[in-house]
Amino acid sequence: MEKTFNPQAIESELYNSWEEKGYFKPSGEGTPYSIMIPPPNVTGSLHMGHAFQDTIMDTLIRYKRMKGNNTLWQVGTDHAGIATQMVVERKLAAEEGKTRHDLGRDAFIDRIWDWKKESGGTITKQLRRLGASVDWDRERFTMDEGLSEAVKEVFVRLHKEDLIYRGKRLVNWDPKLHTAISDLEVENKDKQGHMWNFRYPLADGVKTKDGKDYIVVATTRPETMLGDTGVAVNPDDERYQDLIGKDILLPIVNRRITIVGDEHADMEKGTGCVKITPAHDFNDNEVGKRHQLPMINIFDKDAAILTQGESYTFDGKELELDAPIPERFHGLDRFAARKAIVAEFEALGLLEVIDDHSLTVPYGDRSGVVIEPLLTDQWYVRVAPLAEPAKQAVADGEIKFVPQQYENMYNAWMNDIQDWCISRQLWWGHRIPAWYDEQGNVYVGRDEAEVRSENNIADDVVLTQDEDVLDTWFSSALWTFSTLGWPEQTEDLKTFHPTDVLVTGFDIIFFWVARMIMMTMHFNKDENGKAQVPFKTVYVTGLIRDENGDKMSKSKGNVLDPIDMIDGIDLESLVEKRCGNMMQPQLAKKIEKNTRKTFENGIEAHGTDALRFTLAAMASTGRDINWDMSRLEGYRNFCNKLWNASRYVLMNTEEHDCGFNDAEKEYSLADRWILGQFQNTVRTYNEHLDNYRFDLAANTVYEFTWNQFCDWYLELTKPVLFKGNEAQQRATRHTLVTILEQLLRLMHPLMPYITETIWKSVAPLAGIKADTIMNQAFPEFDASKVDEAAMADLDWVKSFIVGIRNIRGEMDISPNKPLNAFIKNAGTEDIRRLTANQSFLQGLAKLETIDVLSESDEAPASATALVGEMEILIPMAGLIDVEAELARIEKNIEKISKDLGRIQGKLSNEKFVSKAPEAVIEKEKAKLEEVQTALAKLEEQKATIQAL
């Protein structure tokens, strides 16, 4: 082994070797265990969420592979409809000055496939860097031939079952991309805006209780009033009860609209009167549906004002309702129309007041423009019939959520489920398998030939395929079974479905998890006709935020690239990466300043194993996980510690008899202790992995490796290796090799590269002839190797040595200065342990003498340590300069007192407490506690020395 651990020198070469040798493929033996990777976008690159979830999945797969399971980790990417189309459109505009319309649909789709071939594999290359042991030979793409056939089959079957239909309904419309988008693609932003209060005149001479001939409605979107079809008041509101059923003369358009009684109107909010625009607001749409108000659309696909309002009933039929729009508004953008309408209300004397108002505005996450609720013709899935068995599967425990509280989130969504809009007005995606004749009749089939055959349509009748494509969530809802060859009943489908666990984020429990459960249970049945679930466990991860608890985003400049943490990046490259393509100079300047302040020297290389271990150690059951660079640095040091400890083992075992034969072995107390400690670690570690507590598993193996094995056991081997007889040395070498080899196997799922590299040097010493650690058996708990008496004895020895070391630390005595120790209140067991381990104690605690005092002996002035009821006394006379030590302690007390005052001042400052992020305040509180503890300890030391 090299002197120092250099991850860059081993990772790529090792991964290529694993992949070439086919180690990631299912073995074909043992109980099947499968995980489907949540397919990342083909346009994407690895971010912290991917790195986090992929580390968890790879840990599980490597763990189960070593447990003897027939493992499959299915890999693939999503075609990412909107994102991919935008990428290629931008490329086309930049390089050729053309739009997709210049090329036409077929030629543009060909360009996308060309782009995918050249540039669409970034994230799969990065997955390899992370050590993901997926079966690359089975890689799928949601637009590949097999998955496309599965998507078509599902659509056709659902349509035949009347579970897919076409209808005119309200959707999130992106006026820039000209497509409907899902709620998940809407980014809600808090903004400061206005609330306009308008007077709506009452018709037919009707007056309010206080004699007014109008009511006042408030709106944040004045432009939509052109499509108002009602005003709602609360039926319990005494001010307006008499007006329910009466009409209003809608200003500007002079259309009569009705006042309805509906609990949507909040009596305590504003005037208690709410304008209802069913075609341009989701809440208003529900009110309109309850009262069968007409829907009037006033916007075109660009969110500009139409020349004539379009009127519909709630079942999508056109109404013969005249909804003229004054010519002066025709073609105006919605925000220009807003200004014009407010000005007209003011001119008419109908503008009551304008209030400042905080509001939440929906933006398209891809286009960056404000989303418009719009009435459009779309395809929908009736999900209510599909939802019932999906809810029951969770209620019956066929599917378990970890942590369990996410079942509540799942059930809340499923109980309030709405029909799913599955069509998108894009060119890239699975084109909807529906055709129209010239009369507008619609026919659904797997292809045009099937449509003509099933419906007896002659060849000379012109059929046109629907221009829309399916929502990408539609194809990904089929992911667990379509990737295994469905609708064919393949061996893979029989072997690996249902899958075992899905690793995902809480934000897509409804958008993806629930839809997978519904689709899978509807289309997959076992041999007894029982619906199959897609997975048995849903492990829900938290969201990784920055060190202050803020969500990572490019606009904040706080995004961290996992590859940068693996390979390192210099400061200038990091600044360029974060700010180089920013369109807003002021924002770029701010982000550059923060980057230079946070990363003065860039980011050092930490290697994949350190990153993976950090992510696992942070995988708590919490919803949010704050990233901490210092933990990453700490776990890089952990890798170095393991490397150096392994070199120590190899230097003391290579070319020596390590006892893997029948030669005599005489195990020391330390040998028997570490063997027991390791078995307990194996048991605890297995339990944590089986319960998806990756944080506790990481902490367990860290504690054993660093504290028990490296800090204690290796130190305890030195007296035996340097001074023991042949049988003792042989036993210790045997223990060193045995523990290290098994420890590497234990750690392998979390840290694959370093463990494989070290194991290749250690395995031959243990008589193991194999190419890779990943196919070795995972360590299992063996109670016969736990010597409780030896463990208790060695823990006593440790407590003794720690007691001496603490005295040295507190009294600032050199660790190399030999000391004399007196023992007081020693019991029979203490004397036995003292006698049996005197050489250990004197060697490791650096003691010249250990004398046991009788009850009548008077002890000198000493520093004391306790081991149970036994006291260890270290006489202080002559060891320290009392005056100098007191002066040193006083100086430290003064410094820490100043720190204490500064922190207390901060936390008592109301301005700081009210404005600082919660994470910052918590950090200051933790510092306060730390400083208070340190101060108390110094005061205690001062009192001890003064007593001397």
N, C-alpha and C positions, 0 to 999 in steps of 0.2 A: 504493500500500500504506500501511496505517496505520503510525504510528510504532512501536507496540509490538504484539507478537503476543498476541492475546486469543482463545484457542480457543473460549470460550463464545459468542463473537460469530459464529463461522463454522460450527460443527460441525452443529447441527441443521438449519439452513437448507440447507447443502450436501448433507447426506444425503437430505433430502426431495426435493431437485432430482434427485439421482442416481436415486432410486427412481422418481419420476414419469416420468423420461425413459427408463426401461427399460434402463439401462446394465448391470444385473446379469443380464439374460437371456442365454441362449446365443445366440451370433451366427449360428449355422447354417453357419459357415464354418470351415475348418481342422480339424485333428485333434481329436476329442473328448477332453475332460479333465473328469472328474467327481469330486466329493467328496460323500459323504453326511454331514450333520452328525450326530453322536451326539445323538439326540433328548433334550433336557433334560426333566425332569418338568414337567408343566403347572402344578403347584403351586409350582414353584421360582422363585428369583430368581438373578441372575447372581452367582456366587462366583468366587474367584480361579482355580479349576480351569477353569471355563468360559471366563473371560477369556483364560487362557493358551492353551488349545487352540483357541479361536475365532480368536485372533490368528494362530496358526500356519496354520490353514486359510485364513483370508482372505488372508494373505500369499501362500500357494501359488496361490490362485485368481486374485488380481490379477496375479501374476507370469505365470501361464500365459495369462491373458486378453491381456496385453500382448505375449506371445510369439506371438499369433495363433491360439491354440487356441479351439475351440468349447467354452467352459467352462460347466459346470453345478455350482453349489453348492446341493444340495438341502436345504431346511430343513423342520423339523417338530418336534413335541413328543410326548412319551410320556404316556399316560393315567395312569400312576403309580397303580396299583390301590389299595394300602393308604393311601398318603399322601393321595390325593384323597378317598377315602371318609372318612378321619379329619377332614380339613378341613371337609367339608360336615356331618358328624355334629356336630362341635363348634359350628359355626354354627347348626345346627338347635336344639341344646340351649340355647345362649346366647340366641337370639332368640325361641324359641317354647316352650322347656322340653320338647321332644319328642325321641324317639329315632327311628331309621329304621324300627323295627318299628311305631311308631305310624302311619307313613305307608304302609307296605307297599313292596314292591320296586319296582314300576313308578313310583310317585309319587316315591320317593326318587331313582331314576335321573334322572327329569325335573328334580329339584332340582339334581343334579350338572351336568347340561347347562346349566341356567340360570346356575349359578355359573361354569362355564367361559366362557360368553358375556360375563359381567360382569368377572370377576377373573382369568381363566386366561391372560391374555396378558402378564403382567408381564415375563417373561423375554424375550419376543420384542421388546418395546419397548426393553429394555436391550441386546439384540443390535444394534439399530439405533444405539444410542449408541456402541457399540464400533466401528462402521463396517463391520459384516459385510455383504459384498456378495453376499448370498444372493438367489435368485430367489423373492421373496415370493409371486408369483402361483402358485407350485407348492407352497405350504406344505401339509404333510400333518399328520395327527393319527392316532395309532395306533388310535383308535376311529372314524375316519371310515368312510364306507360302503365305499369301495374297499378299504381295508386290512382292514376287518372281513371282507369277502368272501374276501380272500387268506388270512386266518387260518383261516377255516372250511374253505377248500379244502385247505389243508395238513393240517389235523387229520384230515379225512375220508380223504384219500389215504394218510396214514401209518397210520391205523387199518386200512384195507383191506389194507395191506402187512404187517400184524401188527407194525408198529413203534410203535404206541401201544396200551397195555393198561391195565386197571384192576386195582389190587392193594392188599393191606393190608401196609404197610411202615412203618418208623420214619422220622419226619420231625421237623424243628425245629418245635415247636408253640408258638404264642404264646397263653398262657392268657387274656390280656386281649382280644386282637383275635379270638380263636377261629378262627385260620387257620394253615395251614402257611406257613412263610416260607423263603426261600433262605438259604444260608450267608452271602451278601453282606449280608443284612439282619440278621445276627447280629453284635453288638458284644461282643467278648470283653474282660472287665475283670479285672485282677489284684486279688484280694481276700485279706485275712487271714481264715482260717476254722479249722476243726478237722478232725482225722482221728480217727474213733471206731474203737476196736479191740474187736470183739465175739468172744465164744466161741460157736462153732457145735458143738453136741454130735454126736459120731459115733454112728451107729445100730448096732444089733445087737451091742453089746459090743465093737466094734472099738476098738483103742487105737493111739496114735502110737508111734514108736520109743522115745520117752522116757517111755512109760507113761501119757500123758494120754488122757482119753476125749473130748477136744475139739480142734479146731484154731482158731486165731485169724485172723479176716479183718479187714481195715481198710477203712473207707469214709468218704467225705466226704458221702454222702447216705443216712443211715440209713433214711429213710422208704421207699426203694425195696426194702428187704429183703423186704417183703411179696410182691414179685414175683420173688424169686430162684428160679432153676430149676437152679442148679448152683454149684459152686465149682471154680475152675481152679488147678492147681499145675503147675509146669514138669516135663515128663517126665524131665528130667535131674536134678531135685532129689532127692537121696538120702533126704532127711528124709521125703518124702511118696510116693515111688514105690510103696510097698506099699498106699497108700490109693486109688490110681487105680481107679475102678470101684466103690468102696465108697460107701455112702450117709451122708448127714447128716440129722439130724432138725432141720428149720428151726425155730428158736424162734418163739414167739408163735402161729404158724399150724400148727405140728406137721406140716408136709408133708415128705415124704422127697424129697431132692434128691441128685444124683449128683456125685461128685468126678471131674473130667476132667483129662487131661494136655494142656496147651496152652502153647505158647511165649509166649503173651500174659502169662503169669505170670512176673514177674521174680524170680529167686532172690535177687538182691541187695537187693530193695526190700521193706521191712517184714518181714512173716512169710513172704512167698513164696506166700501163699494169697489168691486174689482171688474175691470173690463175683461171680456172673454173673447179671445181670438183663437178658435179651435184649430186653425190651419197653421199657426205659427208659434205655439207654445204647448209643451207636453202636459202641463197641469190644466191649462185651458181646454185642451183636447178631451181630457177626462170629464171635465164639467160639461162640455158641449155634448159628449156622448150620453151623459146621464139625462140631459134635458132635450136631446134630439135637436140641438141647434144646427143650422147649416154650417158647413166649412167653406170659407172663402180664401182662396190662395191669391196673394197679391204680388208674389215674387217669381221671377224667372230663375233659371239655373245659376245665373251670376249674382243672384240676390239683388237684382234691380227691379224697379216697379213695372208691372205689366200694364198694357193699355186697357185691359179689361179684367176684372176679378173673375177667377174660375170657381164656380160653386159646385159643391158635392155634398152628398149625404154620407153618413158614417159607414155605409156599406160600399162606398166608392162610386156610387152612381152619380152621373151629372145631374144637376138641378137646373130647372129653367128659372133661375133667380137672376134678375138683372143686377149686376154688381159693377156699375161703371166707375172708372177712376178718372178724375179730372186730368185733362191733357197736360197741364203744367207739371204733373209728377211723372209722366211717362218716361221710362228709361232711366230715371234717377237711381243711382246707387243707394242702397238702404240708408247709409249715413248722411248722404246729401239730402235724401228725402226726409230724414229726421229733422234737420235744420229748417227745411222748408215748411214742414207741418207745424213745428213749434212756432215759427214766425206767423203762420196763418192763424193759429189759435190766438196768438197775442193780438193780431190785427182785428180778429172777431170779438175781442174782449172776453175770450173763454179760457185764458191762461190764468189760473188762480195763483199759483206760486211754484217756484222751482227750489227744491231742497237738495243739499249735498247728500250723497248716499253711497254707502259701501255696498258693492255687489260682486257676485261671482260670475265671470264671463267665460263661456266655453270656447276654446281654441282647438283647431285641428293640430295634432301633435306633429304631423308631417308638413302641412302647408303653412302653419302659423297664422291663419286667418280665423276670424270669428265664425263659429259654426252657426248655421241657420236651421231651426226646425222647419222642415218643408214637406208638403204633401207630394209624394211621388208614387209611381207604380213600381212595386217591388215584389220579389218572391219571398214567401214566408214559410216557416215550419210551425205547425201546431204542436207546441211542446207539452201542453198539459197532459195528454195521454201518455207521453213518453216519460214524464216526470214522476208519475206515481210509482212504478217499479224501481226507479232510481232512488227515490226517497226511502222506499222500503228496504232496499239493499243496505243502506247505512243504518237504518233503525234496527235491522236484524243482525248487525255486526258482520255482514259479509264484507263490508268495506269499513276499515277503521281509519280515523283521522288521528295523526300524531303531530302536535299536541291535540288532545281530544276537544278542546274548546272550539276548534274550527268547524266541528259538526254543526254548531249553532249558526255560524255564518252560512254554511251550506244550506241548512234547513230554512233559514230566513229568506234566502234568495229563491229556493225551490217552491216555497209556499206562496210567493208573490210573483210567480213566473209569467212572463208575457211571451207572445209568439215572437219567433226569432226571424229578423230580416236577414236573408242569406244572399241577396244579390248586391253586386257592386258594379258601378258604371265605369269599368276599366277594360283594358285590352289584355292585360297579363293575368292569367288565372285559368281556372277550369270553366270553360264556356258553358252556359246553361243549356242542357240538352232539350231545348224546346223550339218548335218551329211554328211560324205563322203563315196562314194563307192570305190572299189579298183582301179577304173580308174580315181579317183580324182574329179568326178562330185560332186557338192555340192547341198544339199537339206535342206531347212529351214522349220521347223514346231514346233508346241508346244511340241511334244515329238516324239520318234522314230515311234510309232504306226501310228501317223498322217502322218508322212513323207512317210511311206510305203504305207498307204492307198491312199493318194493323188497322189502318183507318180507310183502306181502299181508296187512296188518293192517286189519281192518274199521274203519269210522268209529265204531262204538259201543264199541270197545275203548279204555279210558282210557289215554292216554300222558302221562307227566309228564316234563318236561325236567329234566336234571341241574341242581341248584342252584348248583354250583360255577362259577367263572370260571377262565380260563387265567392262568397266571403272566405278568406283563408282559414277562418276558424271551422268552417264546414269540413274541409279535408283533414285538418288536424284533429277533429273530433273522432275520426276513424283510425287514428294513428296506431293504437295498440294491436288492431287486428289486420288493417290493410297492409302494414309492413310485413306481416307474416304470410301474405299470399291470398287473403280473402278476396273474392268470394270462393276461390278454390279451397277445398278442405285439405290443406297441405299438412305434411308431417310436422312442420315447424309450428303451425297453428295448433295442432293437437298437443305438441310437446310444451310449448312456451306460453300458452294462453290458457287461463288468465295470467297476466304478469304479476309479479310479487309486490312491487312498490313503485309508486310514482313520487318523484321529488319535485316539488314546485313551490311557487310563491303564493301567498294568501290573496294577492290581487287578481289572480286568474282562476280562483276556485269556481266561479260561475262560468266565466267565458270559455274555459277549457275543460276543467275537471268534471263539472256537472254534465257538460255536453258529451264528453267521452263516455261517461257512465250511461247516459240515456241512449246514445247511438249503439254502444256495444251491447247493451242488454236487449235492445230491440232486434239486432241482426245476428247475434251469436247465441246459440242454444247448445247445451250438452246433449249426450246421447239419450237422456231422459226428457228432453224438451225444456229443461230448466234454463232460464236466462243466465248467461255468463256475465260476470262482472269484468271490467277491464284490468283491475288491479285489486289486491287485497288490502293494501295500506297506502294511504296518502300521507307522506311526510311533508309537512308544510314548513318551509324555512322562513326566517325573518328577513327583513330588508337591510342590506348593509348601507349604513350612512357614514358620513365623514366623522372626524374626531369630535365635532361639535354637535353631532346629532342631526345635521342637515342632509337632505336627500342629495345624492351625487348627481350633478347635471352639468352639461357643457356651459350653460349660461352662467353658472356660479363659478366655474373654473376649479371645481373641487373633485373632478373625476380622476380616479386612479386606474391606470392600465395594469392588469395583472402581469403582463409580459415585461413591463418596465420594472416591476418589483422582482421578477425572476432574473432578468439580464442586467438591470441597472440602466440609468439614463443620466447624461450630464445635464446641468441646469439649463444651458442655452437651448438644447434640443427639447427639453421639457417645456420651456417657455414657448418655443415655436409651435410645438404640438398643441398647446392649450390655446394660444392666441393667434396663430398664423393665419387662419381662415376666417377670423371674426369680422363681421360687417360693421360692428359698432366700435369705433376707436376708443371711446371713453371706457366702455366695458372691458375692452381688451387691455387697456392700460391698468385698470383696477385689478384684473385677474393676474396680469404680469407681476404687479407689485406684491400681491398675496403669495404668488408662486415663489418669487425670489425670497420672500421673508420666511416661508414655511420650509422650503427646500434649498437652503443656502448652498449646499454642495451637490445638488441633484439628488438622485436616488441610487443608493449602492445596490450592487447585485446581491441577491439573497438566495437564489436558487429555488427550484420548484418545491423541493421537500419542505423548506422553511415556510413557504407560502401556504402549502397544503396543510401543514400542521397548525399554522396560525388560524386558518379558516375553520378547521375542525374544532380547535380549542375555543372558538368563538360561537360555535353552533349551539347556543343555548335555546331554551324554549321561548325566549322573548320574541316580540314582534319586530323590534328594531335592534340592530347590532351596530354599535359605533366602532368604526375601524380605528386601530391604534398601531401606528408605525413602530412604536417601541416594542410591542409584542412580537412583531415580525423580526425585529433585530434580536430580541431575546431568543426566539426559536431558531434563528440562524446560528446563534451561539450554542444552542442545544445540539444542532447538527455537528458543530465543531467538537463539542464535548464527547459525543458518541464516537466520532472519528478517532479522536485522540485516545479514548478509552480502549477502542478496538486495537489501536496500534500497540498499546501497552500489553493487551492480552496476547497479540501475535508475537511480540518481541520475547515474551516469557513462555511461549508454548511451542512456537515453530522450532523444529529440529530437537524437540524434547519428547520424552515419553509422557503422553497426556492421559495414560491410563485407560485407553479404549481397547484393552485386552484383559487378560485375567490376572495381571500383576496386582500385587497387594496395594491397597489404598487406605490411607488413614486420614479420614476427613476431620478438619478442624471445626471448632465451634462456628467460626465465620462461614465455612462452607455449608454446614447444615442450616445455618440461619438464612443465608441468601437463597438456598434451594426452597425453603419454606416461603420466604417472602415472594419469590418469583411465582410459586404456585398460587398464592393468594392474589397476586397481581393478575395472573391469567384468568382466574375465576371472575374477578371484578370487571376486568376489561371485556371479557366475553359478554357478561351481563349487560354492560353499558351499550355495546354495539348492537346487541339483540333488541335493546329498548330505544334505539336511535338517539342515545345520549352521547353524541360524538365529543362534546365538550368534556364530559366526565371521563370518557375513554382516553382522550388525549391527556388529561390531567393525571390519570392513573399511571399511564406508561411513562409520562414525564417524571413524576415523583419517584417511581421505581428506578428509572435509568439514572437520573441526575443524583438523587439523594442516597438511595440504598446501594445501587451498584457502583456508580462512579466514585461518589464521595466517601462511602464507608467500606464497601467490600474490597475494592481495589487497594485501598490503604491497608486493610486488614490482611491482605495476602502477602504483603511485603515481608513481615517477619518470618512467614513460612517459606516463601521462595528464597529468601536470603540465608535463613538459618535452620530451616526444618530438615528432617531426615528425608530419605528418598521416597518413602511411602506417603509422607505428608505432602511433599512437593507434587508427587504424582496426582494425589487426590485434589489438590488445589488447582493444578493445571486442568484436570478433568472438569472441575466445577467451572472454571473460567470459560473454557471452550463450550461446555454444555449450556451454560446460562446465556452467553453472548449469542450463540447460534440460534437458540430458541427465542431470545429477545428480538433478534432481527426478524424472525418470522412473525412474531407478535406485532411488530411495528410496521411491517411491510405494507399493509393496506393503506396506512396513513402516509408513509414516506417511502415510495417504491424505489427511487433511484439509489439513495445512499445505502439502504438495506441490502439491495441486490449486489451492489459493488463490494461492500464489506463481506457479505455472506460468501461470495465466491472465494475469498481468501480463508474464511473460517471453516466452511463446510468440509474441506478435505481433512482438516485436523480431527473432525468428529466422525470421519469415516464415511461421509456422504458423497456419493458420486452422482451429481445431477447438474444440468445446465443452468437452471433458474430456480430462484427461491419461490416464485409465484405458484409453482405446482407442488410445493412441499406441503405437508400437513400442517394445519394451524394448531398451535399448542392448546391442549385441553387440560383442565384441572385434574391433578392427581393427588388425592388426599394422603396417599402413603408417603409422599415426599415432604409432608409438613411435619417437622419435628417441633412441637409446641414448646417443649422444655428448652431446646436449643435457642428458639426464637426469644423466649422470655429471658434467658441468660444473656444473650447478645444485646437485647434491648437495655438490660441493666448496665452492661459494659458501655454502651453508647451514652447512656444518661450520665455515667461517671465521667467519661471523657468530655462530654459537652459541658458539664458543670465546671471542670477545670478550665476549659477554653473560654467560657463566659467570664470567669474570674480574671483571666489574662486580659480579655477585651475591656472589661470594665475598669481594670486598674492600669491599663496601658502597659502591661508586662510583655516583653518580647516572647513570641511563641518558641524561640530557641533556648530561652533561659531555663535551665533545669530547676525544678521546685521540689520542696519537701511537702508531703501531705500527711495530715493526721485524720484518722477516722473515728467518729464518735457515734454512739447509739447504733452500732452494727448488730443486726440480728444473725441468727444461725445461717440463713440463706445468703446474707450479705458476705459473711466470712467465707462460706464455701465458694461463692463466685469470685471473691477477691483472691483467694488462694489459687483457684484454677486458672485465673486470667491475669495474674500479676505481670507477666512479661508483656502482654498486650497493653495493659493499662500504663505501665511505665514507659513503654516505647511510644505509644500514640499520644499520651498526655504529657510526655517529656517530664517524668517525675524521677528524682534521684532515689527517694525513699517513700514508702507508705507504711505508717505506723498506726496500729489500732490502739486507741486510748481506753483505759478502763474507766469505770465510773468515778473513781477517786482521783484520777489524773486531772490536773488543771491545764486547760488549753490556753495557749498564748493568744494574743490579739490577732485575729485572723479574718480573712474574707471567707465566706461560707457558701457552699452549694449543697442542695438537698437531692438525695436519690431515695425516693420514698421517705422513710423516717430516718434514714442514715444521713449523717452530716459529714461533708468533706471540708476540712479546714486547711487553708493555706496561710501560714504565718506571714505577716506583712513586714515585720521588722527587717530592715536592711534591704528590702526589695524595691521600695519606691522612696522618692524624695517627697515627703508629705507636703511641704510648702509649694514645691514646683507643681505637683499634681493638682493641689487645690487651685493654684493660679490658672492652670490650664482649663480646669472645669469651669471656673468663674468666667473665663473668656468665652467659652462655648455657651454658657448660660446667657451671657449678655447678648451674644449674636442671635441665639434662638429666640430670646425674648423680643428682640426687634422684629423678627419675622412674624412672631405671634401677634404683635401689635398691628403690623401692616395688614395681615389677613383678617384680623378682627375688625379693623377699620373698614376694609372692603365690604365685609358681610353686614356691617351695621349701616352702610351707606345705602339709603333707600333708592337713590337714583341708579346705582349699580345693580342692585337686586331686581329692580323692576325692568331694566333693559337687557341685562345679560342673558344669553341662552341658558336654559336649565342645566345643560351639560357642563357649562363653565362654572355655574354656581356650585354644582355637586363636586366639581374638581377642587374648588376653593375650600369647601367643607371638609373634604378628605385631607387636604393639606393641613387644615387647622387641627384635625384630630392627630395627624402624624406629628406635628410640631409639639402639641400638648404632651403626647406620650414621650417624646424625646426629652422634653424639659423635665418631666417627672423623673425620668431615669437618671438624668444628671444630678438632680437634687438628692436622689437616693445615694448615688455614688459619693457625693460631697459629704453626706451625713456619715457614711461608712468610713471614709478617710479621716474625717474630723475625730471619729471615735478612736482612731489609732493613736 
